[in-house]
């Protein structure tokens, strides 16, 4: 399968709307990398759709969600920050990580019960989460979409330093392997089970996005 690089302005459901034209069914994969200032400013999905944002730690997932999905995203980093604000600073994250994950998935469950479109931060190492979201999307008559941030390991490490929260070498290596496998599969047109489409973003394309919304 050939990854599509046609200029576009907004993704509508599983298609891309070009001003002045009727939206046409889009290929399952849209590549928005290397567009040199021609990236879309908004991605628009159907009202019952679900969106997963994935990529390396430090690739900019949380930053993108806070800018483009205010109030409509479920981000595990937000849950971690809330716990960290209430606990002693010297307490290792590993000790309360199970509570963070439990609270994160409980919040995701509540968001899904509303029946509205939801954007979810996924680190890429939990495929069962995507399987859960795919089932939920089918149940509500929508589609699960994947937004994959493709940045170099060096860029991701720099992003971790900027936010003051790094991951261990072992954990980062595990993320690199799983993200590389996912990226390679998507570039071949092989989407994760249950995903209806994927959008590939580099840092410039992610920075250009100002809105991820659900219409209809």
C-alpha positions in Angstrom: 0.0 0.0 0.0 1.3 3.5 -0.9 1.1 6.0 1.9 -0.7 9.1 0.8 1.1 12.5 0.8 -1.5 14.6 -1.0 -1.8 18.2 0.4 -4.8 18.5 2.7 -6.2 20.8 5.3 -8.4 18.7 7.6 -9.2 15.1 8.3 -13.0 14.5 8.4 -13.9 11.1 9.8 -11.7 8.8 7.8 -11.2 11.3 4.9 -9.5 14.6 4.3 -11.5 17.6 3.2 -10.0 19.9 0.6 -11.5 23.4 0.4 -13.9 23.7 -2.5 -14.2 19.9 -3.0 -16.5 17.2 -1.6 -14.6 15.1 0.9 -13.6 11.8 -0.7 -12.9 8.5 1.1 -9.3 8.7 2.2 -6.7 5.9 2.2 -6.3 4.3 5.6 -2.9 6.0 6.1 -2.2 9.7 5.7 1.4 10.9 5.9 1.6 14.5 7.0 5.4 14.5 7.5 7.8 16.6 5.6 5.3 19.2 4.4 7.4 22.3 4.9 4.7 24.6 6.3 1.8 23.0 4.4 0.5 20.9 7.3 -3.2 21.0 8.3 -4.2 23.2 11.2 -7.1 20.9 12.3 -8.1 17.3 12.3 -11.8 16.6 12.4 -13.4 13.3 13.1 -16.9 11.8 13.3 -19.0 12.3 16.5 -18.7 8.7 17.7 -15.0 8.3 16.7 -12.1 7.7 19.1 -8.5 8.9 18.5 -5.3 7.5 20.0 -2.2 9.6 20.0 1.0 7.5 20.3 4.8 8.0 20.0 8.0 8.0 22.0 8.1 9.5 25.5 9.0 13.1 25.0 7.7 13.2 21.4 5.1 15.9 22.3 1.9 13.9 22.8 0.8 15.7 26.0 1.8 19.1 24.5 -0.3 18.4 21.4 -3.3 17.3 23.5 -3.3 20.3 25.7 -3.1 22.6 22.8 -5.5 20.9 20.3 -7.9 19.0 22.6 -8.6 21.1 25.6 -11.1 19.3 27.9 -11.6 16.4 25.5 -8.5 14.3 26.0 -7.6 11.6 28.4 -3.9 11.8 29.2 -2.1 9.6 31.7 0.5 12.3 32.3 -2.2 14.6 33.7 -3.2 11.8 36.1 0.4 11.3 37.1 0.8 15.1 37.7 -2.2 15.2 39.9 -0.8 12.4 42.1 2.7 13.9 42.2 1.3 17.3 43.4 -0.3 15.6 46.4 2.6 13.2 47.3 6.1 13.9 48.7 8.5 14.9 46.0 11.1 12.2 47.0 8.6 9.4 46.7 9.6 7.3 43.6 7.0 7.2 40.9 7.3 3.4 40.7 5.7 3.1 44.1 2.5 4.8 43.1 2.4 4.0 39.4 -0.3 1.3 39.8 -2.6 3.9 41.4 -1.9 6.3 38.6 -2.8 3.7 36.0 -5.9 2.6 37.8 -7.1 6.3 38.1 -6.2 6.9 34.4 -8.2 3.9 33.1 -11.1 4.7 35.4 -11.2 8.2 34.0 -11.0 6.8 30.5 -13.9 4.5 31.2 -16.0 7.4 32.4 -15.2 9.4 29.3 -16.2 6.6 27.0 -19.5 6.2 28.8 -20.5 9.7 27.7 -20.7 8.4 24.1 -18.7 11.5 22.8 -15.5 11.5 20.8 -12.4 11.1 23.0 -8.7 11.6 22.3 -6.5 9.2 24.4 -2.7 9.5 25.1 -1.2 6.0 24.5 2.5 5.3 25.0 2.4 2.6 22.4 3.3 -0.2 24.8 -0.2 -1.2 25.8 -1.9 -2.7 22.7 -4.8 -4.0 24.9 -5.8 -0.4 25.3 -6.2 0.1 21.6 -8.1 -3.2 21.4 -10.5 -1.9 24.1 -10.9 1.4 22.3 -11.5 -0.4 19.0 -14.3 -2.4 20.5 -15.9 0.7 22.1 -15.7 2.5 18.8 -17.4 -0.3 17.0 -20.1 -0.5 19.7 -21.0 3.1 19.3 -20.9 3.0 15.5 -17.7 5.0 15.2 -14.1 4.4 14.1 -10.8 4.2 16.0 -8.1 6.4 14.5 -4.4 6.4 15.2 -2.2 9.6 15.3 1.4 8.5 15.4 4.1 11.1 16.2 7.3 10.2 14.4 10.3 11.9 16.0 14.0 10.9 16.4 15.1 9.4 19.7 17.3 12.5 20.2 14.3 14.8 19.8 12.3 12.6 22.2 15.1 12.7 24.8 15.3 16.5 24.4 11.6 16.7 25.0 12.0 14.7 28.2 14.7 17.1 29.4 12.5 20.1 28.6 9.6 18.8 30.8 12.0 17.6 33.5 10.8 14.0 33.5 12.9 11.4 31.8 12.4 7.6 31.6 15.1 5.0 32.3 17.3 3.7 29.5 15.6 0.3 29.7 12.1 1.8 29.5 13.1 4.1 26.6 14.6 1.3 24.7 11.4 -0.7 25.1 9.4 2.3 23.9 11.8 2.7 20.9 11.3 -0.9 19.8 7.6 -0.9 20.1 7.2 2.5 18.4 9.6 1.4 15.6 7.6 -1.7 15.0 4.3 0.2 15.0 5.7 2.9 12.7 7.0 0.3 10.2 3.7 -1.5 10.1 1.7 1.7 9.5 4.1 2.8 6.8 3.4 -0.5 5.1 -0.3 0.1 5.5 -0.7 -2.5 8.2 -2.7 -0.9 10.9 -3.2 -2.2 14.4 -6.2 -4.4 14.8 -9.4 -2.4 15.0 -7.9 0.9 13.7 -9.8 2.4 10.8 -7.1 4.9 9.8 -3.7 6.3 10.8 -2.1 9.8 10.5 1.7 10.1 10.6 3.0 13.3 12.1 6.5 14.7 12.5 7.3 17.4 15.0 6.5 20.2 12.5 3.2 18.7 11.6 2.3 18.2 15.3 3.3 21.8 16.1 1.1 23.1 13.3 -2.0 21.4 14.6 -4.3 23.7 16.6 -7.5 21.7 16.8 -8.5 18.0 17.0 -12.3 17.9 17.1 -15.4 15.7 16.6 -18.1 17.0 14.3 -21.6 16.0 13.3 
